[in-house]
C-alpha cells in the first residue's frame, strides 16, 4: 500500500481495518509460501496435519483440513509430485490410501515451523511487548467472541446537525 492509501485508512473503523489487515497479511503469507517453499496454503496445512498426526488415511487428512476428500486429491497430487508426500495402500484395506510425509516433507515442515515460531515482529508496534499484549488480547477476543459484528457508537459517523 502506498502512504496515501494508508493515510486514507486512519479514520476507518477497527473492524474494517482488521479485515483489511487480514487480507494483506494473507496475501503476503501466500506469496512467501509460494516463492520460498513452493507451497500453497492448502499444501502447507496438509503437510502440517501429517507432521502433527503421522500417516493418516486420505479421508482423515481431508477432515482435519476441513476440506472434501476430492479437493485434497489435487493438493496431494502436487505434494507427491514435489516429493513431499507419498500415497501408500493400506495393507489391511487395499481400497484405503494412507498419506505419509517423506523426509523432504519433514524438512519443509521443519523450515516452516521455524519461520512461524521465530517470534519475529511484523511491525514496530508488535515489537513492543506491552503493545503486542494489547494486540494479542484484542485479536483473541475478536476470534473467540463468536458474535456477529455489531455497530457501536464509536463506529457510527457523526450526523449533520439538524436545522
Secondary structure, DSSP 8 states (H G I E B T S, - for coil): --HHHHHHTTTS-HHHHHHHHHHHHHHHHHHHHHHHHS--HHHHHHHHHHHHH-SEEHHHHHHHTTS-HHHHHHHHHHHHHTTSEEEEE-SS-TT-EEEEE-HHHHHHHHHHHHHHTS---SSTTTTSHHHHHHHHHHHHHHHHH-------TTTS-------
